[in-house]
Amino acid sequence: MERTAVNPVPWSVELGFNQGELVSGHTRTLYCSGQTAMSADGKPQHDGDMAAQ
């Protein structure tokens, strides 16, 4: 089994998580993390407003 981190932007790693993990072996599965709306530089957006997120 092989795991590959998927991080299209660098700030997620700085916050301690990968935005996705591709797990390959007999099959391939992509696991995606859930997160709040973030700006391009990794700042949370719409704090306290789930509809806007």
N, C-alpha and C positions, 0 to 999 in steps of 0.2 A: 504494500500500500504506500502511496506517495501523496504527500500534502503540499500544495503550492498556495502561497499567500497571494491574494488579489487585492491590490491597493492602487487605484487609479490616481489618487492624490496622496501626498506624503503626510499630511497632518494626522491621519488616523493612526499611523504607527507611533507618532509622537504622543498620542493620547492612550496608547497601549492596546490597540486592537487592530485586527485586519478587517477590511470591509467585506471580504469574502475568503473562502477557503475552497480550493478545488481538490477533491480527494479522488485519486485514480488508483485503480487496481483491476479487479474483474469488470467493474463498471466505473463510470465517472459521475460524480455528484458535485454540484456547486452549492455550497452553503453560504448564504448572504446574511450579513448582520443587519439588525434593525437599528435605526438611529433617528435622531431628531433632524430637522432641517438645519443645514450648516452652510455658512458662506464659503467662498473659494479658499479663504485662509484658515478655515477650521473653527470659526466662531459660531456658537449656537444662535439660531434665529428664532424669532417669535416665541420667546420664553413664556410659558403659561398659556399658550394659545394653540390647542391641539388641532383646530380646524385649519389654521394658517400653516402649521407644520406639514 
